[in-house]
Amino acid sequence: MLQLPMGWLVDRYGVKWPYSTCFVLWCLGAAATGLLGTLSTLILVRLPIGATEAVVAPATYRYLANNFEESQKGTALGIYSVGGKIGPALGAPIAAWLIASASWKMMFITHWPGRADLADAVVADAQERFPVQNRACRGSRVGCFTWAATTRCP
């Protein structure tokens, strides 16, 4: 439902800022979910999480269109798409283990994939600010297909 307005944001501002902003808000919302105690607050926090997730498809498709040669776009889209299958396959058992060993709240607080991507973005930002050899947006595109790479390219 919100992918249309998010697509407009991506068209207007590029991939970097809408994706980065929504990703940070999504991480904070996911972590905040574990701190909640009532159903009403859970719903209030989960709705913005869904809204911020709406930027993923438009931003990713724009990134792929802008940064991959025509002959590489199918492979790049395949790599992106497989994450939607592998993530739940790996995440469900890990989430079940966290719920069984700690609590459902701990599952949201320790949400590892989001924290790993956020750490990747921080490292990428540091590399960009203090470059040793920054290869983002140059050369082979397949090697830089990470969330942080999407924020380094317009």
C-alpha positions in Angstrom: 0.0 0.0 0.0 2.8 2.4 0.8 5.1 1.2 -1.9 3.7 3.8 -4.3 4.5 6.8 -2.1 7.9 5.2 -1.3 8.5 4.8 -5.0 7.8 8.5 -5.4 10.3 9.3 -2.7 12.9 7.1 -4.4 12.2 8.8 -7.7 12.4 12.3 -6.1 15.4 11.8 -3.8 17.2 8.8 -5.1 17.9 5.5 -3.3 20.3 6.7 -0.6 18.3 8.9 1.7 14.9 7.2 1.6 16.4 3.8 2.0 18.8 4.8 4.7 16.2 6.7 6.7 13.6 4.0 6.5 16.2 1.3 7.4 17.3 3.1 10.5 13.6 3.7 11.5 12.9 0.0 10.8 15.8 -1.1 13.0 14.8 1.2 15.8 11.1 0.0 15.5 12.1 -3.6 15.5 14.2 -3.2 18.6 11.5 -1.1 20.3 9.0 -3.9 19.7 10.9 -6.0 22.3 10.4 -3.2 24.9 6.7 -3.0 24.7 4.2 -4.5 27.1 0.7 -4.1 25.7 -1.0 -5.1 22.5 -2.0 -1.6 21.6 1.6 -0.3 21.8 2.8 -3.3 19.9 0.3 -2.4 17.1 1.4 1.2 17.2 5.0 0.3 16.7 4.5 -2.5 14.1 2.5 -0.2 11.8 5.5 2.2 11.2 7.7 -0.8 10.7 5.6 -2.0 7.9 5.5 1.5 6.4 9.3 1.7 6.5 9.6 -1.7 4.8 7.7 -0.4 1.9 10.7 1.4 0.5 12.7 -1.8 0.0 11.2 -2.9 -3.4 11.2 0.5 -5.1 14.6 1.4 -3.8 16.1 -2.0 -4.7 14.7 -2.0 -8.2 15.9 1.5 -8.8 19.4 0.6 -7.5 19.5 -2.5 -9.8 18.4 -0.5 -12.8 21.0 2.3 -12.1 24.0 0.1 -11.2 23.9 -3.1 -13.2 24.4 -3.7 -16.9 21.5 -5.1 -18.8 23.2 -8.5 -19.0 23.7 -8.6 -15.2 20.2 -7.4 -14.0 18.7 -10.8 -14.0 21.4 -12.3 -11.8 21.3 -9.3 -9.5 17.6 -9.5 -9.1 17.9 -13.2 -8.4 20.5 -12.6 -5.7 18.2 -10.0 -4.1 15.1 -12.3 -4.4 16.8 -15.3 -2.8 17.2 -13.3 0.4 13.4 -13.2 0.8 13.4 -17.0 0.8 16.6 -17.7 2.8 15.9 -15.1 5.4 12.7 -16.6 6.8 14.1 -20.1 6.4 17.1 -19.3 8.6 15.3 -16.7 10.7 12.4 -18.8 11.9 14.5 -21.4 13.7 16.7 -18.7 15.2 13.7 -16.8 16.4 12.1 -19.9 17.8 15.3 -20.6 19.7 15.5 -17.1 21.1 11.8 -17.3 22.2 12.3 -20.6 23.8 15.6 -19.7 25.5 14.8 -16.1 26.5 11.5 -14.5 25.5 9.6 -13.1 22.5 10.9 -9.7 23.5 14.5 -10.7 23.2 13.9 -11.9 19.7 13.1 -8.3 18.6 15.8 -6.6 20.7 18.6 -8.8 19.4 17.3 -8.9 15.8 20.6 -9.8 14.3 20.1 -9.3 10.5 19.1 -5.7 11.0 21.9 -5.0 13.4 24.5 -6.6 11.1 23.3 -4.5 8.2 23.3 -1.4 10.3 26.9 -2.2 11.4 27.7 -2.8 7.7 26.4 0.7 6.9 28.4 2.3 9.7 31.6 0.6 8.4 30.8 1.6 4.9 30.2 5.2 5.9 33.6 5.3 7.7 35.3 3.8 4.7 33.7 6.5 2.6 34.7 9.3 4.9 38.3 8.0 5.3 38.9 6.2 2.1 41.7 3.7 1.7 40.5 2.3 -1.6 36.8 2.9 -2.2 35.5 0.6 -5.0 31.8 1.4 -4.5 30.0 2.2 -7.7 33.1 1.3 -9.8 34.1 -1.9 -11.5 32.2 -5.1 -10.8 28.7 -4.4 -9.5 28.1 -7.9 -8.2 30.7 -7.5 -5.5 29.1 -4.4 -4.0 25.5 -5.6 -3.7 24.9 -5.0 0.0 22.7 -2.6 1.9 25.6 -0.3 2.5 26.5 -0.3 -1.2 23.0 1.0 -2.0 23.6 4.0 0.3 26.9 4.8 -1.3 25.4 5.2 -4.8 23.0 7.9 -5.9 
